[in-house]
Amino acid sequence: MTRKTLHWVTGCVAWLSAVALGQSLTLQPFTGNGVLAWDDISTAFVQAQSYTVEWAPRLDGPDTVWREFATLPATNDTYQVDVPMFFRVKASVAAQFPQLRFAVLSDLHYMAPSLLVRDGPAFQTYLAQDPKLLRESPAICEQIATEVVQAQPQIVLVAGDLTKDGERVSHEGVIPYLQRLEAAGAHVFVCPGNHDINNPHAVSFDDAVTSRVPSITPADFATLYADFGYGAALARDPNSLSYVAEPVPGLWILSMDACRYDDVSNALSPYTGGSFDAARLDWIIHQLVAARAQGKTVIGLMHHGLVQHYEGQEYLFGEYLLTDWQNVAAQFAGLGLNLVFTGHYHAQDSVQGNFPGGDLYDVETGSAAQYPCAYRIADLAANGDLAITSPRVTTIPLDLGGVPFPEYAWNFEAARLLPMVVYILVNDFQVPFEDAQLLAPLATQALLANYAGDEVPDAETQAILVSMIQSPEPTHTFGLLLWGIWNDPPPADNQTTVSVR
């Protein structure tokens, strides 16, 4: 019989396999400076907790059935036993994360200044249907880039919708801001949003006239953002713009593309919803399985919401959630994904999804181009806790006529939300126009509070909502939906701590 000695392991998961029958396995000692003897060991993780010996009656490649033989703590001085047939040893370790700072941005909706030739009915009609601070977006990006550079993150995540509507000129305009972040020492990772690719709304505005301008293809997106995730990818999904990268040893960024930019409906309007077809989902699951086998910790990044953020969101704004989100999120949680950063809905909101296989935090970041114009700074501690804060843009390098930027952004959004809510009440809820005008301010208040996060209704608002819920349809259903928006599930939205383990 031969002997195998397993030294001290610096790594997250390490395997030792032997093919001779009935070998004698010796583990000694478990202290001191050891050696790295296996592939896929992350030097960012240290301190083995225990060793598990597994055996198999025969080797069948990936179908080999391994059975637990013994588990022993790493504090043992030595261990020796005759192992039947084929064996392997797994070292379970306590992750010691490198202390990292993240910045998270979403929905920049950068509009190149050249696209607004002359303000007029065309541009104002667009803003009435989709109220974003587009004219101000270059100044907002300038300010955010300045503030993020000052925060000195090692990693920057951008959760999609980098541009107004996927105009090539807008993509080319937003990239220099990302280059500034990388020049300051950050690794930047992006994922596409539903506005960014093959978008028929890629237009310029000239008084009352809109004119089509070039958009980009999925291949163009990967090329333009090669320095921001795609060029450094460990693996890329051949069926989408999903990829996985490892900015520091042991930590994977899994960027998941749920956008449907090739859908036939995109011929008329960008498809708002998101989904994973079988091929995309299979690729993502494969990455999560590989991460678990190699002992990598995964932080997810995607545009669409993976977990419902309040009761009724799926009914009211289902296109902002991934299709079949309950089942997909449950699979991901069961495979060890604890945290995903999302965007799309333009709200500062964090939610903890509870699934049989584990919990999954969906931390949604609001739009930089819409009130409250916030972003995230998150500090990862050695124990895997991620402390998240949410700075807001309070000033931009643009003349706003003396109005403070937070007030300017709030006024801009409130003025355009109100008629939009009236339209939704009349057309989606069949509320009479006169009643819709009375209810619209209450709904607008709820949406603005939801965008800001950590929403808490005052006593008067609560009383009105209770009265609505006790009313006949359609007021009853609408009251329940507003109650869901106001009653924010844990954790806190703007300042919170989640675990990536």
Secondary structure, DSSP 8 states (H G I E B T S, - for coil): --EEEE----SS--EEEE-STT-EEEE--SSSS----SSS--TT---EEEEEEEEESS--GGG---EEEEEEETT-S-EEEE--SEEEEEEEE------EEEEEE----B--GGGEEE-SHHHHHHHHHS----TTHHHHHHHHHHHHHHH--SEEEE-S--BSS--HHHHHHHHHHHHHHHHTT-EEEE---TTSSS-TT-EEEETTEEEE-----HHHHHHHTGGGTTTT-SEE-TTSS-EEEEEETTEEEEEE--B-TTSGGGGTS----B---HHHHHHHHHHHHHHHHHT-EEEEEESSBSS--STTHHHHHGGGBBTTHHHHHHHHHHTT--EEEE-SS---EEEEEEETTEEEEEEE---TTSTT-B-EEEEE-TTSEEEEE--B----SS--TT--HHHHHHHHHHHHHHHHHHHHHHHHS---HHHHHHHHHHHHHHHHHHHHSS----HHHHHHHHHHHTS-TTHHHHHHHHHHHHS--SS-SSSEEEE--
